[in-house]
Amino acid sequence: MALPSSALAETDPELYWRRIREEQFCLPHWRVFLNNGSLGITPKPVVAAMKHFIDRSAALDIEEYPRWGYERMDDHRKALADFTGCHPDELALTHNATEAISLVAQGLDLKASDEVLMTDQEHPSGRGAWSVRAARHGIVVRQVPIPLPSKSPEQLAELMISAIGPRTRVLCFSGITTTTGLVMPVREICRAARSKGVLTLVDGAHMHGQIPFRIDEMDRDFMAASPHKWLFAPAGCGFLYIRREHQDRVFPSVTTDGWVNSSLAAARFMLVGTNNRAVFEGMMAGLQFAKDIGPERIMKRMHQLARMVRDRAAKEPSLRVLTPDDDRLFGCMVSLQLQPEHAKRFAALCKERRMWALAGERFRVSTHIHTRPADIDALFQAIADSKA
């Protein structure tokens, strides 16, 4: 089904976004979904693209193998590179950001006592691969405490840059933290690290599609991504950015013939054996879906809804708001903290009312274009009822 007109988005934005949810997503009206930060919702055009590819590949109605894992996937990488702002030879397709981070963490030549620096708000997948290296090879993993709420991008940059020590070899941190949705000053941190000879790996799982940026303006060395969160892609596809000058410094972790062929550039890290290409056809459809609506329009709407959540939460005396009141420091995720005696009841109400949020004493609310103002009302009703 065709998208509603752009004119409607200007004259009646709430009707426009309501039609987007009802016509472009499979979500039933009763589902309140506020956890896009864990796994995004796949739009109908993406589902259709995957099904179409599966049907064609089953019939061999194509002239190449219906897979990835041995192929360069140049067209896919070019489309992704154009959208995210880098060169196709610097992108490798992966299953998710976890795998992308692991490729770098396991592939770099580090020795005992070399230090990897990160924040204390990293996703378990951002820590896991480095903890394996610590256990096997004796590297040191050190965390920098991040204040909640944080005051400014300048404060965050200073905390990370001043923590770099003489043994620091890698700075691995989230561009947007998964626990609180805090937007880090990536460019400033990466530039400072580069000037000190420290490699940077940015966990960008929450960045692509949530906030505007270009990879080639961030000055990072590596970047991992999970487009299934904010870029409408299906689960099972991700990508890894590797700055060209560092590609020979990373040894592949999973390999087939060809991994030593440097002319393949970042595609060497995609030689992992037969995989389901349908998810990447879905990713291409997700990219097109974002382009058709307009990335700026999407991000503006998502942030508008997140701002609505934060401002409303600030008026609730029973809530501690962990998200700063600074639009530079959050995109579409808001972190709140309930009083301990209310948290269990709140989680139970979410389940009972078929509402998905990352619930707990500290909980996170994620908004996207399929989020309705009524969903936010339902959230705050559950918060109120948890205290009854």
Contacts in CASP RR format, 6 or more apart in sequence:
PFRMAT RR
TARGET T0000
AUTHOR 0000-0000-0000
METHOD contacts of the structure
MODEL  1
MALPSSALAETDPELYWRRIREEQFCLPHWRVFLNNGSLGITPKPVVAAM
KHFIDRSAALDIEEYPRWGYERMDDHRKALADFTGCHPDELALTHNATEA
ISLVAQGLDLKASDEVLMTDQEHPSGRGAWSVRAARHGIVVRQVPIPLPS
KSPEQLAELMISAIGPRTRVLCFSGITTTTGLVMPVREICRAARSKGVLT
LVDGAHMHGQIPFRIDEMDRDFMAASPHKWLFAPAGCGFLYIRREHQDRV
FPSVTTDGWVNSSLAAARFMLVGTNNRAVFEGMMAGLQFAKDIGPERIMK
RMHQLARMVRDRAAKEPSLRVLTPDDDRLFGCMVSLQLQPEHAKRFAALC
KERRMWALAGERFRVSTHIHTRPADIDALFQAIADSKA
1 23 0 8 1.000
1 24 0 8 1.000
1 44 0 8 1.000
3 20 0 8 1.000
3 24 0 8 1.000
3 292 0 8 1.000
3 293 0 8 1.000
4 15 0 8 1.000
4 16 0 8 1.000
4 19 0 8 1.000
4 20 0 8 1.000
4 23 0 8 1.000
8 15 0 8 1.000
8 16 0 8 1.000
8 19 0 8 1.000
9 16 0 8 1.000
9 17 0 8 1.000
9 297 0 8 1.000
13 301 0 8 1.000
14 373 0 8 1.000
17 301 0 8 1.000
17 369 0 8 1.000
17 372 0 8 1.000
18 372 0 8 1.000
20 293 0 8 1.000
20 369 0 8 1.000
20 370 0 8 1.000
21 27 0 8 1.000
21 369 0 8 1.000
21 370 0 8 1.000
21 372 0 8 1.000
23 44 0 8 1.000
24 43 0 8 1.000
24 44 0 8 1.000
24 45 0 8 1.000
24 289 0 8 1.000
25 41 0 8 1.000
25 43 0 8 1.000
25 44 0 8 1.000
25 370 0 8 1.000
26 41 0 8 1.000
26 42 0 8 1.000
26 44 0 8 1.000
26 47 0 8 1.000
27 33 0 8 1.000
27 41 0 8 1.000
27 370 0 8 1.000
30 354 0 8 1.000
31 354 0 8 1.000
31 356 0 8 1.000
32 353 0 8 1.000
32 354 0 8 1.000
32 355 0 8 1.000
32 356 0 8 1.000
32 375 0 8 1.000
32 378 0 8 1.000
32 379 0 8 1.000
33 41 0 8 1.000
33 355 0 8 1.000
33 356 0 8 1.000
33 370 0 8 1.000
33 371 0 8 1.000
33 375 0 8 1.000
34 355 0 8 1.000
34 356 0 8 1.000
34 357 0 8 1.000
34 365 0 8 1.000
34 366 0 8 1.000
34 367 0 8 1.000
34 371 0 8 1.000
34 375 0 8 1.000
34 379 0 8 1.000
35 356 0 8 1.000
35 357 0 8 1.000
35 358 0 8 1.000
35 364 0 8 1.000
35 366 0 8 1.000
36 229 0 8 1.000
36 230 0 8 1.000
36 332 0 8 1.000
36 366 0 8 1.000
36 367 0 8 1.000
36 368 0 8 1.000
36 371 0 8 1.000
37 178 0 8 1.000
37 206 0 8 1.000
37 229 0 8 1.000
37 230 0 8 1.000
37 333 0 8 1.000
37 358 0 8 1.000
37 364 0 8 1.000
37 366 0 8 1.000
38 229 0 8 1.000
38 358 0 8 1.000
38 366 0 8 1.000
39 228 0 8 1.000
39 229 0 8 1.000
39 235 0 8 1.000
40 228 0 8 1.000
40 229 0 8 1.000
40 230 0 8 1.000
40 232 0 8 1.000
40 368 0 8 1.000
41 368 0 8 1.000
41 370 0 8 1.000
42 232 0 8 1.000
42 233 0 8 1.000
42 234 0 8 1.000
43 232 0 8 1.000
43 286 0 8 1.000
43 289 0 8 1.000
45 285 0 8 1.000
45 286 0 8 1.000
45 288 0 8 1.000
45 289 0 8 1.000
46 232 0 8 1.000
46 233 0 8 1.000
46 234 0 8 1.000
46 282 0 8 1.000
46 283 0 8 1.000
46 285 0 8 1.000
46 286 0 8 1.000
46 289 0 8 1.000
47 234 0 8 1.000
48 285 0 8 1.000
49 281 0 8 1.000
49 282 0 8 1.000
49 284 0 8 1.000
49 285 0 8 1.000
49 286 0 8 1.000
50 234 0 8 1.000
50 278 0 8 1.000
50 279 0 8 1.000
50 281 0 8 1.000
50 282 0 8 1.000
50 285 0 8 1.000
52 281 0 8 1.000
53 66 0 8 1.000
53 277 0 8 1.000
53 278 0 8 1.000
53 281 0 8 1.000
53 282 0 8 1.000
54 278 0 8 1.000
55 61 0 8 1.000
56 62 0 8 1.000
56 66 0 8 1.000
57 66 0 8 1.000
57 277 0 8 1.000
57 278 0 8 1.000
60 66 0 8 1.000
64 71 0 8 1.000
65 71 0 8 1.000
66 277 0 8 1.000
66 278 0 8 1.000
67 274 0 8 1.000
67 275 0 8 1.000
67 276 0 8 1.000
67 277 0 8 1.000
68 93 0 8 1.000
68 270 0 8 1.000
68 275 0 8 1.000
68 276 0 8 1.000
68 277 0 8 1.000
68 280 0 8 1.000
69 256 0 8 1.000
69 270 0 8 1.000
69 271 0 8 1.000
69 272 0 8 1.000
69 273 0 8 1.000
69 274 0 8 1.000
69 275 0 8 1.000
70 256 0 8 1.000
70 271 0 8 1.000
70 273 0 8 1.000
70 274 0 8 1.000
71 270 0 8 1.000
72 264 0 8 1.000
72 267 0 8 1.000
72 270 0 8 1.000
73 93 0 8 1.000
73 267 0 8 1.000
73 270 0 8 1.000
73 280 0 8 1.000
74 88 0 8 1.000
76 93 0 8 1.000
76 280 0 8 1.000
76 283 0 8 1.000
76 284 0 8 1.000
77 88 0 8 1.000
77 91 0 8 1.000
77 93 0 8 1.000
77 267 0 8 1.000
78 88 0 8 1.000
79 284 0 8 1.000
79 287 0 8 1.000
80 88 0 8 1.000
80 91 0 8 1.000
80 93 0 8 1.000
80 239 0 8 1.000
80 283 0 8 1.000
80 287 0 8 1.000
81 87 0 8 1.000
81 88 0 8 1.000
81 90 0 8 1.000
81 91 0 8 1.000
83 287 0 8 1.000
83 290 0 8 1.000
83 291 0 8 1.000
84 208 0 8 1.000
84 214 0 8 1.000
84 215 0 8 1.000
84 225 0 8 1.000
84 241 0 8 1.000
85 214 0 8 1.000
85 215 0 8 1.000
85 216 0 8 1.000
86 214 0 8 1.000
86 215 0 8 1.000
86 216 0 8 1.000
86 241 0 8 1.000
87 244 0 8 1.000
89 244 0 8 1.000
89 265 0 8 1.000
89 266 0 8 1.000
89 267 0 8 1.000
90 241 0 8 1.000
90 242 0 8 1.000
90 243 0 8 1.000
90 244 0 8 1.000
90 247 0 8 1.000
90 265 0 8 1.000
90 266 0 8 1.000
91 239 0 8 1.000
91 240 0 8 1.000
91 241 0 8 1.000
91 242 0 8 1.000
91 266 0 8 1.000
92 100 0 8 1.000
92 103 0 8 1.000
92 239 0 8 1.000
92 240 0 8 1.000
92 242 0 8 1.000
92 266 0 8 1.000
92 267 0 8 1.000
92 268 0 8 1.000
92 269 0 8 1.000
92 270 0 8 1.000
93 237 0 8 1.000
93 238 0 8 1.000
93 239 0 8 1.000
93 270 0 8 1.000
93 280 0 8 1.000
94 100 0 8 1.000
94 103 0 8 1.000
94 224 0 8 1.000
94 237 0 8 1.000
94 238 0 8 1.000
94 239 0 8 1.000
94 240 0 8 1.000
94 269 0 8 1.000
94 270 0 8 1.000
95 236 0 8 1.000
95 237 0 8 1.000
95 238 0 8 1.000
95 275 0 8 1.000
96 205 0 8 1.000
96 226 0 8 1.000
96 228 0 8 1.000
96 235 0 8 1.000
96 236 0 8 1.000
96 237 0 8 1.000
96 238 0 8 1.000
97 125 0 8 1.000
97 203 0 8 1.000
97 204 0 8 1.000
97 205 0 8 1.000
97 224 0 8 1.000
97 225 0 8 1.000
97 226 0 8 1.000
97 238 0 8 1.000
98 125 0 8 1.000
98 126 0 8 1.000
98 224 0 8 1.000
98 226 0 8 1.000
99 238 0 8 1.000
99 240 0 8 1.000
100 224 0 8 1.000
100 225 0 8 1.000
100 238 0 8 1.000
100 239 0 8 1.000
100 240 0 8 1.000
101 125 0 8 1.000
101 126 0 8 1.000
101 129 0 8 1.000
101 172 0 8 1.000
101 201 0 8 1.000
101 203 0 8 1.000
101 224 0 8 1.000
102 128 0 8 1.000
102 129 0 8 1.000
102 253 0 8 1.000
103 240 0 8 1.000
103 250 0 8 1.000
103 252 0 8 1.000
103 253 0 8 1.000
103 269 0 8 1.000
104 129 0 8 1.000
104 201 0 8 1.000
104 222 0 8 1.000
104 224 0 8 1.000
104 240 0 8 1.000
104 242 0 8 1.000
104 250 0 8 1.000
105 116 0 8 1.000
105 128 0 8 1.000
105 129 0 8 1.000
105 130 0 8 1.000
105 132 0 8 1.000
105 133 0 8 1.000
105 172 0 8 1.000
105 201 0 8 1.000
106 129 0 8 1.000
106 132 0 8 1.000
106 133 0 8 1.000
106 251 0 8 1.000
106 253 0 8 1.000
107 250 0 8 1.000
107 251 0 8 1.000
107 252 0 8 1.000
107 253 0 8 1.000
108 169 0 8 1.000
108 170 0 8 1.000
108 199 0 8 1.000
108 249 0 8 1.000
108 250 0 8 1.000
109 249 0 8 1.000
109 251 0 8 1.000
110 116 0 8 1.000
110 133 0 8 1.000
110 137 0 8 1.000
110 139 0 8 1.000
110 169 0 8 1.000
110 170 0 8 1.000
111 137 0 8 1.000
111 139 0 8 1.000
112 137 0 8 1.000
112 138 0 8 1.000
112 139 0 8 1.000
113 138 0 8 1.000
113 139 0 8 1.000
113 140 0 8 1.000
113 167 0 8 1.000
114 139 0 8 1.000
114 140 0 8 1.000
114 167 0 8 1.000
114 169 0 8 1.000
114 170 0 8 1.000
115 139 0 8 1.000
115 140 0 8 1.000
115 141 0 8 1.000
115 142 0 8 1.000
115 165 0 8 1.000
115 167 0 8 1.000
115 168 0 8 1.000
115 169 0 8 1.000
115 170 0 8 1.000
116 130 0 8 1.000
116 133 0 8 1.000
116 139 0 8 1.000
116 140 0 8 1.000
116 141 0 8 1.000
116 142 0 8 1.000
116 168 0 8 1.000
116 169 0 8 1.000
116 170 0 8 1.000
116 171 0 8 1.000
116 172 0 8 1.000
117 142 0 8 1.000
117 143 0 8 1.000
117 144 0 8 1.000
117 160 0 8 1.000
117 163 0 8 1.000
117 164 0 8 1.000
117 165 0 8 1.000
117 168 0 8 1.000
117 170 0 8 1.000
117 171 0 8 1.000
117 172 0 8 1.000
117 173 0 8 1.000
117 198 0 8 1.000
118 126 0 8 1.000
118 127 0 8 1.000
118 130 0 8 1.000
118 141 0 8 1.000
118 142 0 8 1.000
118 143 0 8 1.000
118 144 0 8 1.000
118 171 0 8 1.000
118 172 0 8 1.000
118 173 0 8 1.000
119 143 0 8 1.000
119 144 0 8 1.000
119 145 0 8 1.000
119 146 0 8 1.000
119 160 0 8 1.000
119 173 0 8 1.000
119 174 0 8 1.000
119 177 0 8 1.000
119 184 0 8 1.000
120 143 0 8 1.000
120 144 0 8 1.000
120 145 0 8 1.000
120 146 0 8 1.000
121 146 0 8 1.000
121 174 0 8 1.000
121 177 0 8 1.000
121 178 0 8 1.000
121 179 0 8 1.000
121 180 0 8 1.000
121 182 0 8 1.000
122 143 0 8 1.000
122 172 0 8 1.000
122 173 0 8 1.000
122 174 0 8 1.000
122 177 0 8 1.000
122 178 0 8 1.000
122 203 0 8 1.000
123 174 0 8 1.000
123 178 0 8 1.000
123 179 0 8 1.000
123 203 0 8 1.000
123 205 0 8 1.000
125 203 0 8 1.000
126 172 0 8 1.000
126 174 0 8 1.000
126 203 0 8 1.000
127 141 0 8 1.000
130 139 0 8 1.000
130 141 0 8 1.000
130 172 0 8 1.000
131 141 0 8 1.000
133 139 0 8 1.000
134 140 0 8 1.000
134 141 0 8 1.000
140 167 0 8 1.000
142 163 0 8 1.000
144 159 0 8 1.000
144 160 0 8 1.000
144 163 0 8 1.000
146 156 0 8 1.000
146 159 0 8 1.000
146 177 0 8 1.000
146 182 0 8 1.000
147 155 0 8 1.000
148 180 0 8 1.000
148 322 0 8 1.000
148 335 0 8 1.000
149 321 0 8 1.000
149 322 0 8 1.000
149 323 0 8 1.000
149 324 0 8 1.000
149 325 0 8 1.000
150 156 0 8 1.000
150 182 0 8 1.000
150 324 0 8 1.000
150 329 0 8 1.000
151 324 0 8 1.000
152 326 0 8 1.000
152 328 0 8 1.000
152 329 0 8 1.000
153 183 0 8 1.000
153 184 0 8 1.000
153 185 0 8 1.000
153 188 0 8 1.000
153 328 0 8 1.000
153 329 0 8 1.000
154 185 0 8 1.000
156 182 0 8 1.000
156 184 0 8 1.000
156 185 0 8 1.000
156 189 0 8 1.000
157 185 0 8 1.000
157 188 0 8 1.000
157 189 0 8 1.000
157 192 0 8 1.000
160 171 0 8 1.000
160 173 0 8 1.000
160 184 0 8 1.000
160 189 0 8 1.000
161 188 0 8 1.000
161 189 0 8 1.000
161 192 0 8 1.000
161 193 0 8 1.000
164 171 0 8 1.000
164 192 0 8 1.000
164 193 0 8 1.000
164 196 0 8 1.000
164 198 0 8 1.000
168 196 0 8 1.000
168 198 0 8 1.000
169 198 0 8 1.000
169 199 0 8 1.000
170 198 0 8 1.000
170 199 0 8 1.000
170 200 0 8 1.000
170 201 0 8 1.000
171 189 0 8 1.000
171 190 0 8 1.000
171 193 0 8 1.000
171 198 0 8 1.000
171 199 0 8 1.000
171 200 0 8 1.000
171 201 0 8 1.000
172 200 0 8 1.000
172 201 0 8 1.000
172 202 0 8 1.000
172 203 0 8 1.000
173 184 0 8 1.000
173 189 0 8 1.000
173 200 0 8 1.000
173 201 0 8 1.000
173 202 0 8 1.000
173 203 0 8 1.000
174 184 0 8 1.000
174 202 0 8 1.000
174 203 0 8 1.000
174 204 0 8 1.000
174 205 0 8 1.000
174 206 0 8 1.000
175 183 0 8 1.000
175 184 0 8 1.000
175 186 0 8 1.000
175 202 0 8 1.000
175 203 0 8 1.000
175 204 0 8 1.000
175 206 0 8 1.000
175 207 0 8 1.000
176 182 0 8 1.000
176 183 0 8 1.000
176 184 0 8 1.000
176 204 0 8 1.000
176 206 0 8 1.000
176 207 0 8 1.000
176 210 0 8 1.000
176 211 0 8 1.000
176 331 0 8 1.000
176 333 0 8 1.000
177 184 0 8 1.000
177 206 0 8 1.000
178 205 0 8 1.000
178 206 0 8 1.000
179 335 0 8 1.000
179 362 0 8 1.000
179 364 0 8 1.000
180 322 0 8 1.000
180 323 0 8 1.000
180 333 0 8 1.000
180 335 0 8 1.000
180 364 0 8 1.000
181 206 0 8 1.000
181 323 0 8 1.000
181 330 0 8 1.000
181 331 0 8 1.000
181 333 0 8 1.000
181 334 0 8 1.000
181 335 0 8 1.000
181 364 0 8 1.000
182 323 0 8 1.000
182 324 0 8 1.000
182 329 0 8 1.000
182 330 0 8 1.000
182 335 0 8 1.000
183 211 0 8 1.000
183 328 0 8 1.000
183 329 0 8 1.000
183 330 0 8 1.000
183 331 0 8 1.000
186 202 0 8 1.000
186 213 0 8 1.000
186 218 0 8 1.000
186 220 0 8 1.000
187 217 0 8 1.000
187 218 0 8 1.000
187 219 0 8 1.000
189 200 0 8 1.000
190 200 0 8 1.000
190 202 0 8 1.000
190 218 0 8 1.000
190 219 0 8 1.000
190 220 0 8 1.000
190 221 0 8 1.000
191 219 0 8 1.000
193 199 0 8 1.000
193 200 0 8 1.000
194 200 0 8 1.000
194 219 0 8 1.000
194 221 0 8 1.000
199 221 0 8 1.000
199 222 0 8 1.000
199 246 0 8 1.000
200 219 0 8 1.000
200 220 0 8 1.000
200 221 0 8 1.000
200 222 0 8 1.000
201 220 0 8 1.000
201 221 0 8 1.000
201 222 0 8 1.000
201 223 0 8 1.000
201 224 0 8 1.000
202 218 0 8 1.000
202 220 0 8 1.000
202 222 0 8 1.000
202 223 0 8 1.000
202 224 0 8 1.000
203 224 0 8 1.000
204 223 0 8 1.000
204 224 0 8 1.000
204 225 0 8 1.000
204 226 0 8 1.000
205 224 0 8 1.000
205 225 0 8 1.000
205 226 0 8 1.000
205 229 0 8 1.000
206 229 0 8 1.000
206 230 0 8 1.000
206 333 0 8 1.000
207 213 0 8 1.000
207 225 0 8 1.000
208 225 0 8 1.000
208 227 0 8 1.000
208 230 0 8 1.000
208 231 0 8 1.000
209 227 0 8 1.000
209 230 0 8 1.000
209 231 0 8 1.000
209 290 0 8 1.000
209 295 0 8 1.000
209 298 0 8 1.000
209 299 0 8 1.000
210 229 0 8 1.000
210 230 0 8 1.000
210 299 0 8 1.000
210 302 0 8 1.000
210 331 0 8 1.000
210 332 0 8 1.000
210 333 0 8 1.000
211 299 0 8 1.000
211 331 0 8 1.000
212 295 0 8 1.000
212 296 0 8 1.000
212 299 0 8 1.000
215 223 0 8 1.000
215 241 0 8 1.000
220 241 0 8 1.000
220 243 0 8 1.000
221 242 0 8 1.000
221 243 0 8 1.000
221 246 0 8 1.000
222 240 0 8 1.000
222 241 0 8 1.000
222 242 0 8 1.000
222 243 0 8 1.000
222 246 0 8 1.000
223 240 0 8 1.000
223 241 0 8 1.000
224 239 0 8 1.000
224 240 0 8 1.000
224 241 0 8 1.000
225 238 0 8 1.000
225 239 0 8 1.000
225 240 0 8 1.000
225 241 0 8 1.000
226 238 0 8 1.000
227 233 0 8 1.000
227 237 0 8 1.000
227 238 0 8 1.000
227 239 0 8 1.000
227 283 0 8 1.000
227 286 0 8 1.000
227 287 0 8 1.000
228 234 0 8 1.000
228 235 0 8 1.000
228 236 0 8 1.000
228 237 0 8 1.000
228 238 0 8 1.000
230 302 0 8 1.000
230 332 0 8 1.000
230 368 0 8 1.000
231 283 0 8 1.000
231 286 0 8 1.000
231 287 0 8 1.000
231 290 0 8 1.000
232 285 0 8 1.000
232 286 0 8 1.000
232 287 0 8 1.000
232 289 0 8 1.000
232 290 0 8 1.000
233 279 0 8 1.000
233 282 0 8 1.000
233 283 0 8 1.000
233 286 0 8 1.000
233 287 0 8 1.000
234 279 0 8 1.000
234 282 0 8 1.000
234 283 0 8 1.000
235 279 0 8 1.000
236 279 0 8 1.000
237 279 0 8 1.000
237 280 0 8 1.000
237 282 0 8 1.000
237 283 0 8 1.000
238 283 0 8 1.000
240 266 0 8 1.000
240 269 0 8 1.000
241 266 0 8 1.000
242 250 0 8 1.000
242 266 0 8 1.000
242 269 0 8 1.000
244 265 0 8 1.000
247 262 0 8 1.000
247 265 0 8 1.000
247 266 0 8 1.000
247 268 0 8 1.000
248 262 0 8 1.000
250 269 0 8 1.000
252 259 0 8 1.000
252 268 0 8 1.000
252 269 0 8 1.000
252 271 0 8 1.000
254 271 0 8 1.000
254 272 0 8 1.000
254 273 0 8 1.000
255 271 0 8 1.000
255 272 0 8 1.000
256 271 0 8 1.000
256 272 0 8 1.000
256 273 0 8 1.000
257 271 0 8 1.000
258 264 0 8 1.000
258 268 0 8 1.000
258 271 0 8 1.000
259 268 0 8 1.000
259 271 0 8 1.000
260 268 0 8 1.000
261 268 0 8 1.000
262 268 0 8 1.000
264 271 0 8 1.000
290 298 0 8 1.000
293 369 0 8 1.000
298 369 0 8 1.000
299 331 0 8 1.000
299 332 0 8 1.000
301 369 0 8 1.000
302 331 0 8 1.000
302 332 0 8 1.000
302 367 0 8 1.000
302 368 0 8 1.000
302 369 0 8 1.000
302 371 0 8 1.000
303 327 0 8 1.000
303 330 0 8 1.000
303 331 0 8 1.000
303 332 0 8 1.000
305 332 0 8 1.000
305 367 0 8 1.000
305 371 0 8 1.000
305 373 0 8 1.000
305 376 0 8 1.000
306 330 0 8 1.000
306 331 0 8 1.000
306 332 0 8 1.000
306 333 0 8 1.000
306 334 0 8 1.000
306 365 0 8 1.000
306 367 0 8 1.000
307 327 0 8 1.000
308 373 0 8 1.000
308 376 0 8 1.000
309 334 0 8 1.000
309 365 0 8 1.000
309 367 0 8 1.000
309 376 0 8 1.000
309 379 0 8 1.000
310 321 0 8 1.000
310 323 0 8 1.000
310 325 0 8 1.000
310 330 0 8 1.000
310 334 0 8 1.000
312 376 0 8 1.000
312 380 0 8 1.000
313 319 0 8 1.000
313 321 0 8 1.000
313 334 0 8 1.000
313 336 0 8 1.000
313 380 0 8 1.000
314 321 0 8 1.000
314 325 0 8 1.000
316 380 0 8 1.000
316 383 0 8 1.000
318 338 0 8 1.000
318 339 0 8 1.000
318 342 0 8 1.000
318 383 0 8 1.000
318 387 0 8 1.000
319 336 0 8 1.000
319 337 0 8 1.000
319 338 0 8 1.000
319 383 0 8 1.000
320 336 0 8 1.000
320 337 0 8 1.000
321 334 0 8 1.000
321 335 0 8 1.000
321 336 0 8 1.000
321 337 0 8 1.000
322 335 0 8 1.000
322 336 0 8 1.000
322 337 0 8 1.000
322 362 0 8 1.000
323 329 0 8 1.000
323 330 0 8 1.000
323 333 0 8 1.000
323 334 0 8 1.000
323 335 0 8 1.000
323 336 0 8 1.000
324 330 0 8 1.000
332 366 0 8 1.000
332 367 0 8 1.000
332 368 0 8 1.000
333 364 0 8 1.000
333 365 0 8 1.000
333 366 0 8 1.000
333 367 0 8 1.000
334 364 0 8 1.000
334 365 0 8 1.000
334 367 0 8 1.000
335 362 0 8 1.000
335 363 0 8 1.000
335 364 0 8 1.000
335 365 0 8 1.000
336 362 0 8 1.000
336 363 0 8 1.000
336 364 0 8 1.000
336 365 0 8 1.000
337 361 0 8 1.000
337 362 0 8 1.000
337 363 0 8 1.000
338 346 0 8 1.000
338 360 0 8 1.000
338 361 0 8 1.000
338 362 0 8 1.000
338 363 0 8 1.000
338 383 0 8 1.000
338 386 0 8 1.000
340 361 0 8 1.000
342 383 0 8 1.000
342 386 0 8 1.000
342 387 0 8 1.000
343 359 0 8 1.000
343 360 0 8 1.000
343 361 0 8 1.000
343 363 0 8 1.000
343 386 0 8 1.000
345 385 0 8 1.000
345 386 0 8 1.000
345 387 0 8 1.000
346 359 0 8 1.000
346 360 0 8 1.000
346 363 0 8 1.000
346 382 0 8 1.000
346 383 0 8 1.000
346 386 0 8 1.000
347 359 0 8 1.000
347 360 0 8 1.000
349 355 0 8 1.000
349 382 0 8 1.000
349 385 0 8 1.000
349 386 0 8 1.000
350 356 0 8 1.000
350 357 0 8 1.000
350 359 0 8 1.000
350 382 0 8 1.000
353 378 0 8 1.000
353 382 0 8 1.000
355 375 0 8 1.000
355 378 0 8 1.000
355 379 0 8 1.000
355 382 0 8 1.000
357 363 0 8 1.000
357 364 0 8 1.000
357 365 0 8 1.000
357 366 0 8 1.000
357 379 0 8 1.000
358 364 0 8 1.000
358 365 0 8 1.000
358 366 0 8 1.000
365 379 0 8 1.000
367 376 0 8 1.000
END
